[in-house]
Amino acid sequence: MVRGQKPERVGYRASKFGKYVGYSQPLYSEWTRASRYLEMSDGVKLAMDIIRPAKNGRPVEKSLPVVWNYYRYHRARVNDGNILSMVDRSPPLQMLVKHGYVIVVVDARGTGASYGSGDRGPNTEQEARHTYEITEWIATQSWCDGNVGMFGHSYSGYIQFRAAGEAPPHLKAIFPSMATFDLYEVMYRGGVFGDKFAQGASRSLNYWDIETAAPPVDNDSAGEMLAEARAEHLNNVDPYVFLKMYTYRDTRQNDIVFWIENNPGTYVKEVNESGIPVYQWAGWYDFNIRDMFQWYANLKNPQKLTIGPWSHASYDWDDLLAVEQLRWFDYWLKGIGNGIMDEPAINYAVIESNDVNKWYSNDDWPLSNTNNTSFFFEAGPSGSIKSVNDGILTTEEPTRDKDHDKYAVDYSTTSEEDDMSTNDAKALTFTSMPLEDDMAIIGHPIVTFFVTSTAEDVDFYVYLEEVDGHGVSKCITDGILRASHRSLMEPPFDNLGLPYHRHFAADIKPLPKDKPAELILDLLPISRVFRKGNRMRVAITCADKSYTEQGQLDPAPTVILYHNKQFASYISLPIVKE
């Protein structure tokens, strides 16, 4: 209870977004952990923790609903000589246990104390089958009442969609957090390999899979089985080396077309056929944010989506997550009529400043009251930045015939600084006049521009920024496109009307030498109020050291960006009136 807040009256009940009182009671204050191996049909043994509500140090005998996680980063960890389960480390899971749920956490194949190796990358058919077998094994245990759900973040999020696609009979609902829909676009945004991202993933997985040991299971006190399992992890692929081999979406290596066969979104038809309800948890600062909307647009199952002011590694959502997870699983696993499915399907935060957010609810995405407004690139100066060109953004269409800007590619540009003004000084920029009123931009910005280059191929990085009265420029969202990947295709799924680049080898086109080429790309979706008196800025570079240092040409090419009557370049912004 918040200090100073009146206590709820006896018998009071409430169930709405972020609040849940009176429908489900916390009956337990303790939990116990047991661990064991479970052998899969292919012979691989997976380590699992089973965390059960307890009284007086002993697990309750009652059969209860179970929610479980197929986890990539050690199901349990050792701290000061004590083994901490995932429940010990997670307040939202503690709330589930207190309200009568069993939690099961499984070390994924080739990780933690599990046997096997990940020699074909993530999200394989083997792992999908594991999720089916684990779910159905859980349902047969005396401590399970036959109702099973799944939860988990990132890798443990998108594997839930593969599990749903396998349609285990006892899987009643899932709760994926920040889950990928299109793996290719995560690692090759716009066709550009995320060199720094892949290096970070490689270091992280090497730490968890090779360098650091998970706790052994209960009947392996000497750690002999753990040692055997860890020896098999040496056969795991290095993500950096592995992913770099698959240059195009249809590249075939090692007898797999990885970006299609292992891609979560490939299996949306199977997920829909399962009918399993889905509650997605997303963040406006997460690299998977577009993916979450792609899932939402393509799912026919009962579903909900919450998008907050969070990044992939946020930890300030626990209170809200705890309430929403409990409401979701109470409804689908316990049959408690708390009305969660009678509410609007989408809850989203509008970011009004770094510290102020307001929550809204809706059933539609894109929002029905969106006015997509074009802001054209024009010759300046704006007087706001000493950039390569200092152009302006305006809603007036260009009337001149020959306007363009010449840009010598600068490979030192980077978006890693909080204040983008230093980077902007090395970029092509187009900046608005100070805004006369607050402007809410909620949705998917789309950029169209025309270029020629002295090179056959160039990477383009586009940033949408908010510039305050002191000239400090903050990147709000961005997009990337390699010019040779610019071909637009009909998407094989509902892509929200956004430009779709298929990224097949056959789609690659060098830049023509005799006429401007049109490039169209979407930026990651945002929900942001640009404040009165601030400016909007579009900055364009051809390199970003914080993303990759691949593909540098010597000498660096020169690019011409056209913004005139014949070749109008612009950004379309989804402006929403309150």
C-alpha positions in Angstrom: 0.0 0.0 0.0 1.3 3.5 -0.9 2.1 5.6 2.2 -0.9 7.9 2.9 -3.3 5.9 0.7 -6.5 4.7 2.3 -6.7 0.9 2.8 -9.1 -0.9 0.5 -12.4 -1.9 2.2 -13.0 -5.5 3.0 -14.4 -7.3 0.0 -13.2 -4.7 -2.4 -12.3 -6.0 -5.8 -10.6 -4.4 -8.7 -9.1 -5.7 -11.9 -7.7 -3.2 -14.5 -4.4 -2.4 -16.1 -1.8 -2.2 -13.3 -4.2 -2.9 -10.5 -5.5 -6.3 -9.2 -7.2 -6.6 -5.8 -9.6 -9.2 -4.4 -9.7 -11.8 -7.2 -6.7 -13.9 -6.2 -5.3 -14.2 -2.7 -1.6 -14.6 -1.7 -1.8 -17.9 0.2 1.9 -18.7 0.5 5.0 -16.9 1.7 7.6 -19.6 1.2 8.9 -21.7 -1.7 11.2 -24.6 -2.2 13.5 -25.5 -5.0 14.3 -28.9 -6.4 16.4 -29.7 -9.5 16.7 -32.7 -11.8 17.4 -33.8 -15.4 14.7 -34.5 -17.9 15.7 -36.6 -20.9 14.2 -35.5 -24.3 13.2 -37.9 -27.0 16.5 -37.3 -28.9 18.4 -38.4 -25.8 19.6 -34.9 -24.6 19.2 -34.3 -20.9 18.0 -30.9 -19.8 18.5 -29.4 -16.3 15.4 -27.9 -14.6 14.5 -26.2 -11.4 11.1 -26.8 -9.9 10.0 -24.1 -7.5 6.9 -24.9 -5.5 4.9 -22.9 -2.9 5.7 -24.2 0.6 4.5 -24.2 4.2 6.9 -24.7 7.1 9.7 -25.5 4.6 7.9 -28.3 2.8 6.2 -28.0 -0.7 2.5 -28.0 -0.6 0.9 -31.2 -1.9 -1.9 -29.5 -3.8 -1.8 -29.7 -7.6 -1.4 -26.2 -9.0 -1.0 -24.5 -12.3 2.5 -24.2 -13.6 4.3 -21.5 -15.6 7.7 -22.3 -17.0 10.7 -20.7 -18.8 13.1 -22.2 -21.4 16.1 -20.1 -20.3 19.4 -19.2 -21.9 21.4 -17.8 -19.0 21.5 -20.3 -16.2 18.3 -21.4 -14.5 19.9 -20.8 -11.1 23.0 -18.8 -10.0 25.4 -19.0 -7.1 25.8 -15.9 -4.9 28.1 -16.0 -1.8 27.9 -19.7 -1.7 24.1 -19.8 -1.9 22.1 -21.1 -4.9 19.5 -18.5 -6.0 16.6 -19.7 -8.2 15.0 -17.5 -10.7 12.2 -16.9 -8.2 14.6 -15.7 -5.6 15.8 -13.1 -8.1 12.4 -12.0 -9.6 9.7 -10.2 -7.6 7.0 -10.9 -10.3 7.7 -14.6 -10.1 7.5 -14.4 -6.3 4.0 -12.9 -6.7 3.0 -15.9 -8.8 4.3 -18.4 -6.3 2.6 -16.6 -3.4 -0.7 -16.8 -5.4 -0.4 -20.5 -5.9 1.7 -21.2 -9.0 4.6 -23.6 -9.5 7.5 -22.1 -11.5 9.7 -24.3 -13.6 12.9 -23.0 -15.2 14.8 -25.2 -17.7 18.4 -24.6 -18.9 18.1 -24.5 -22.7 19.9 -27.1 -24.8 23.7 -26.5 -24.8 23.5 -24.0 -21.8 23.8 -24.0 -18.0 23.8 -27.6 -16.7 21.9 -29.0 -19.7 23.6 -31.4 -22.2 23.7 -30.9 -25.9 25.0 -28.1 -28.1 23.7 -25.3 -30.2 25.4 -26.1 -33.4 22.6 -24.8 -35.8 22.0 -21.4 -34.1 19.0 -20.4 -31.9 15.4 -21.3 -32.2 15.9 -24.7 -33.9 13.4 -27.4 -34.6 15.0 -29.5 -31.9 14.3 -26.8 -29.3 10.8 -26.3 -30.5 10.2 -30.0 -29.9 11.9 -29.8 -26.5 9.3 -27.1 -25.5 6.4 -29.5 -26.4 7.9 -32.4 -24.5 8.7 -30.3 -21.4 5.2 -28.8 -21.4 3.5 -32.2 -21.6 5.8 -33.8 -19.0 5.0 -31.0 -16.6 1.3 -31.5 -17.1 1.6 -35.2 -15.9 3.3 -34.4 -12.6 1.4 -34.7 -9.3 2.2 -31.0 -8.4 0.6 -29.8 -11.7 -3.2 -29.5 -12.2 -2.8 -29.8 -15.9 -2.8 -26.1 -16.7 0.6 -24.9 -18.1 1.8 -21.5 -19.2 5.1 -20.0 -20.3 6.9 -16.8 -19.6 10.3 -15.3 -20.4 12.2 -12.4 -22.0 14.1 -12.0 -25.3 15.3 -15.5 -26.4 13.0 -17.0 -23.8 10.3 -14.8 -25.3 10.4 -15.8 -28.9 10.9 -19.5 -28.1 7.4 -19.3 -26.6 6.0 -18.7 -30.1 7.8 -21.8 -31.3 6.3 -23.7 -28.4 2.8 -22.4 -29.2 3.4 -23.4 -32.8 4.0 -27.0 -31.6 0.5 -26.8 -29.9 1.1 -28.8 -26.7 -2.4 -29.8 -25.5 -1.7 -28.5 -22.0 -0.2 -25.1 -22.9 -3.0 -22.7 -22.1 -1.3 -19.2 -22.4 2.1 -17.6 -23.0 3.6 -14.3 -21.8 6.6 -13.4 -24.1 8.6 -10.3 -23.3 10.5 -8.3 -26.1 10.3 -11.2 -28.5 11.8 -11.1 -32.0 9.5 -11.6 -35.1 12.2 -11.2 -37.8 15.7 -12.4 -36.8 17.3 -11.2 -40.0 16.2 -7.6 -39.4 17.6 -7.8 -35.9 21.1 -8.9 -37.0 21.1 -7.3 -40.5 19.1 -4.1 -40.1 18.4 -3.0 -43.6 20.9 -5.5 -44.9 23.8 -4.2 -42.8 25.4 -6.7 -40.4 25.2 -5.6 -36.8 28.9 -6.2 -36.1 29.0 -4.7 -32.6 25.7 -6.4 -31.6 27.0 -9.8 -32.8 30.3 -9.3 -31.0 28.5 -8.5 -27.8 26.3 -11.6 -28.2 29.4 -13.8 -28.8 31.1 -12.5 -25.7 27.9 -12.9 -23.6 27.2 -16.5 -24.7 30.8 -17.6 -24.3 30.7 -16.3 -20.7 27.4 -18.1 -19.9 28.0 -21.3 -21.9 31.8 -21.9 -21.5 33.4 -19.8 -18.9 30.8 -19.9 -16.1 29.3 -23.0 -14.5 25.6 -23.3 -13.5 24.8 -25.1 -10.3 24.5 -28.9 -10.7 21.2 -30.6 -10.3 20.4 -32.2 -6.9 21.5 -35.8 -7.7 24.9 -34.6 -9.1 26.5 -33.3 -6.0 30.0 -34.1 -7.3 29.3 -32.2 -10.5 30.3 -35.1 -12.8 27.2 -34.7 -15.0 27.6 -30.9 -15.0 31.2 -31.4 -16.3 30.0 -33.7 -19.0 27.3 -31.3 -20.1 29.7 -28.3 -20.1 32.1 -30.3 -22.3 29.3 -30.6 -24.9 28.8 -26.8 -24.8 32.3 -26.5 -26.5 30.5 -27.4 -29.7 28.2 -24.4 -29.6 28.5 -22.1 -32.6 30.1 -18.7 -32.1 27.2 -16.4 -32.9 29.5 -13.8 -34.6 31.0 -16.3 -37.0 27.8 -18.2 -37.5 25.5 -15.3 -38.2 28.0 -13.5 -40.4 27.9 -16.5 -42.8 24.2 -15.8 -43.6 24.5 -12.6 -45.6 21.1 -12.7 -47.2 17.8 -13.9 -45.9 17.8 -16.8 -48.3 21.5 -17.8 -47.8 21.9 -21.5 -47.4 24.8 -22.8 -45.3 25.3 -26.0 -43.3 22.2 -27.3 -45.1 19.9 -24.7 -43.5 18.4 -21.4 -44.7 18.8 -20.0 -41.2 16.9 -16.7 -41.4 13.8 -18.6 -42.7 13.9 -22.0 -41.0 14.9 -20.6 -37.5 13.0 -17.4 -37.8 10.1 -17.1 -35.2 7.8 -15.2 -37.6 8.0 -18.1 -40.1 5.7 -20.1 -37.8 3.0 -17.5 -37.3 0.5 -19.7 -39.1 1.1 -22.6 -36.7 0.9 -20.2 -33.7 -2.5 -19.0 -35.0 -3.7 -22.6 -35.5 -2.9 -23.4 -31.9 -5.2 -20.7 -30.6 -3.0 -20.2 -27.6 -3.6 -16.8 -26.0 -0.6 -14.3 -26.0 0.3 -11.4 -23.8 3.3 -9.5 -25.2 5.4 -7.2 -23.1 7.4 -4.5 -25.1 9.5 -1.4 -24.7 9.8 1.7 -26.8 13.6 1.7 -26.3 13.9 -2.0 -27.3 15.5 -3.1 -30.6 12.6 -5.6 -30.9 9.9 -2.9 -30.8 8.8 -3.2 -34.4 8.7 -7.0 -34.0 6.2 -6.8 -31.2 3.8 -4.9 -33.5 4.4 -7.4 -36.3 3.4 -10.2 -34.0 0.3 -8.2 -32.9 -0.7 -7.6 -36.5 -0.3 -11.2 -37.6 -1.8 -13.0 -34.6 -5.4 -14.2 -34.6 -5.3 -15.6 -31.1 -6.7 -13.9 -28.0 -4.0 -11.4 -27.3 -2.8 -8.3 -25.3 0.1 -6.0 -25.8 1.8 -3.6 -23.3 4.4 -1.1 -24.5 6.2 0.9 -21.8 9.2 3.3 -21.6 11.7 0.5 -21.3 14.8 -0.9 -23.0 15.7 -4.5 -23.5 17.6 -4.5 -20.2 15.2 -2.5 -18.1 14.5 -3.5 -14.5 11.9 -0.9 -13.5 8.8 -2.7 -14.7 8.6 -5.3 -11.9 5.6 -3.9 -10.1 3.5 -3.5 -13.2 4.7 -6.8 -14.8 3.9 -8.7 -11.6 0.3 -7.5 -11.7 -0.3 -8.1 -15.4 1.3 -11.6 -15.3 -0.9 -12.6 -12.4 -4.0 -11.2 -14.0 -3.2 -13.0 -17.3 -2.4 -16.4 -15.8 -5.3 -16.2 -13.3 -7.6 -15.8 -16.2 -6.3 -18.5 -18.5 -4.8 -21.0 -16.1 -7.2 -20.7 -13.1 -10.3 -19.6 -14.9 -10.8 -16.5 -12.7 -13.2 -14.1 -14.4 -11.2 -10.9 -13.8 -12.2 -9.2 -17.0 -8.8 -8.9 -18.5 -10.0 -9.9 -22.0 -12.8 -7.3 -21.8 -10.4 -4.4 -21.8 -8.7 -2.7 -24.8 -6.0 -5.0 -26.2 -3.2 -2.5 -26.2 -1.7 -0.5 -23.3 0.9 2.0 -24.3 2.9 4.7 -22.7 3.4 8.1 -24.3 6.8 9.5 -23.4 6.4 13.2 -22.6 9.9 13.7 -21.2 12.7 11.6 -19.8 10.8 11.3 -16.5 7.2 11.7 -17.5 5.0 9.1 -19.2 1.3 8.8 -19.6 -0.6 5.5 -20.2 -3.3 5.1 -22.8 -5.3 2.1 -24.0 -6.6 1.2 -27.5 -7.6 -1.7 -29.7 -6.1 -0.5 -32.9 -2.6 -0.3 -34.3 -1.7 2.0 -36.0 -3.9 4.3 -33.9 -7.0 5.3 -35.7 -6.5 9.1 -35.1 -3.1 9.2 -36.8 -2.4 11.9 -39.3 0.6 10.8 -41.4 2.3 14.1 -42.2 5.2 14.6 -44.7 8.1 16.9 -43.7 10.2 17.6 -46.8 14.0 18.1 -46.9 14.8 21.6 -48.1 17.8 23.8 -48.5 18.6 25.8 -45.4 20.0 27.2 -43.4 18.1 26.4 -40.2 20.7 28.2 -38.1 20.5 25.4 -35.5 23.6 23.3 -36.4 26.9 23.7 -38.3 26.4 20.5 -40.2 27.6 19.5 -43.7 24.5 21.3 -45.2 22.2 22.6 -42.4 19.0 21.9 -44.3 15.5 22.5 -43.1 12.4 20.3 -42.5 9.1 21.8 -43.8 5.6 20.7 -44.7 5.8 22.7 -47.9 6.6 20.6 -51.0 9.8 21.6 -52.8 9.4 23.9 -55.8 12.9 24.3 -57.1 14.3 22.0 -59.8 17.9 21.3 -58.9 18.4 21.3 -55.1 20.7 18.7 -53.7 23.4 18.2 -51.1 26.8 16.6 -51.6 28.2 14.5 -48.8 31.7 12.9 -48.5 31.2 9.8 -46.4 32.7 10.1 -42.9 33.4 6.8 -41.3 33.9 8.4 -37.8 30.2 9.1 -37.3 28.5 7.4 -34.4 25.3 7.4 -32.5 26.7 6.3 -29.2 26.7 9.8 -27.5 23.6 11.0 -25.7 23.9 14.4 -27.4 23.9 13.8 -31.1 25.0 17.3 -32.0 28.7 16.3 -32.5 27.6 13.5 -34.8 25.2 15.8 -36.6 28.0 18.2 -37.4 29.4 15.4 -39.6 26.1 14.6 -41.2 23.5 15.8 -43.6 20.8 17.4 -41.4 17.3 18.8 -42.0 15.9 20.7 -39.0 12.5 22.2 -38.4 11.7 25.6 -37.0 10.9 25.6 -33.3 7.6 23.9 -32.8 4.7 26.2 -32.0 2.9 23.5 -30.0 3.6 20.1 -28.5 3.5 17.4 -31.1 2.7 13.7 -30.3 4.3 11.3 -32.7 3.0 7.7 -32.2 3.7 5.0 -34.7 6.2 4.3 -37.5 8.1 7.1 -39.2 8.9 6.4 -42.9 11.7 8.1 -44.8 11.9 8.5 -48.6 15.0 9.9 -50.2 16.8 10.0 -53.6 20.6 9.5 -53.9 23.5 8.9 -56.3 27.0 7.9 -55.3 30.5 7.4 -56.7 30.3 3.9 -55.2 27.9 1.1 -56.3 26.8 0.6 -52.7 26.5 2.7 -49.6 24.9 2.2 -46.2 22.5 4.9 -44.9 21.8 5.6 -41.3 18.8 7.9 -40.6 18.1 9.4 -37.2 15.0 11.3 -36.0 16.1 13.7 -33.2 14.6 16.2 -30.9 16.7 19.4 -30.4 16.2 21.5 -27.3 16.7 25.2 -26.9 20.3 24.7 -26.0 21.1 22.8 -29.1 21.3 19.4 -27.4 20.0 16.8 -29.8 18.6 13.5 -28.6 18.1 10.6 -30.9 14.5 9.4 -30.7 14.6 6.6 -33.3 16.6 5.4 -36.3 16.6 3.3 -39.3 19.3 1.6 -41.5 19.3 0.6 -45.2 22.1 -0.7 -47.5 21.4 0.9 -50.9 21.8 -2.4 -52.8 19.0 -3.9 -50.6 16.5 -1.1 -51.5 14.2 -3.3 -53.7 10.6 -3.3 -52.3 8.7 -6.5 -52.3 5.3 -7.8 -51.2 5.7 -9.1 -47.6 4.7 -12.7 -46.8 2.9 -11.4 -43.7 1.1 -8.3 -42.5 3.8 -5.7 -42.3 1.6 -2.9 -41.1 1.9 -1.2 -44.5 5.6 -0.5 -43.9 8.2 -0.8 -46.7 9.4 -4.4 -47.0 12.9 -5.3 -48.2 13.1 -9.1 -48.8 17.0 -9.2 -48.6 17.3 -12.2 -51.0 20.5 -12.5 -53.0 18.5 -12.0 -56.2 17.1 -8.6 -55.0 20.5 -6.9 -54.7 20.9 -3.9 -57.1 23.9 -1.6 -57.3 23.3 2.1 -57.4 22.8 3.4 -60.9 25.4 5.9 -62.2 23.1 7.9 -64.4 20.0 8.7 -62.2 19.0 9.0 -58.6 17.8 5.9 -56.8 14.8 6.0 -54.5 15.3 4.5 -51.0 12.4 4.0 -48.6 12.7 2.7 -45.1 10.9 2.8 -41.8 12.4 3.9 -38.5 11.7 2.0 -35.3 8.2 3.0 -34.0 8.0 5.6 -31.3 5.5 7.2 -28.8 6.9 10.6 -28.0 5.7 14.1 -27.4 8.1 16.6 -29.1 7.9 19.7 -26.9 6.8 23.2 -27.9 9.9 25.3 -28.6 12.0 22.3 -29.5 12.9 21.3 -33.0 12.7 18.1 -35.0 15.8 17.0 -36.9 16.5 14.3 -39.5 20.2 13.5 -39.7 21.7 11.2 -42.3 25.1 9.5 -42.3 26.7 6.6 -44.2 28.4 5.0 -41.1 27.8 4.4 -37.5 30.7 3.0 -35.5 28.5 2.1 -32.6 26.6 -0.4 -34.9 29.3 -1.7 -37.2 32.7 -0.9 -38.7 32.2 -3.3 -41.6 32.2 -2.2 -45.3 34.6 0.8 -45.2 35.7 1.9 -48.7 39.0 3.5 -49.6 38.7 6.2 -50.8 35.4 7.0 -49.1 32.6 7.6 -51.6 30.8 10.8 -52.3 27.0 10.8 -52.1 24.5 13.3 -53.5 21.1 13.5 -51.8 18.4 15.1 -53.9 15.5 17.2 -52.5 13.8 19.1 -55.3 10.6 19.2 -57.3 11.4 16.1 -59.3 13.1 14.1 -56.5 11.3 15.1 -53.3 12.9 13.6 -50.2 10.9 13.6 -47.0 10.0 11.9 -43.7 6.4 10.9 -43.0 5.5 11.2 -39.3 2.5 9.7 -37.6 1.1 12.7 -35.7 -1.6 12.0 -33.2 -4.0 14.5 -31.8 -5.0 13.7 -28.2 
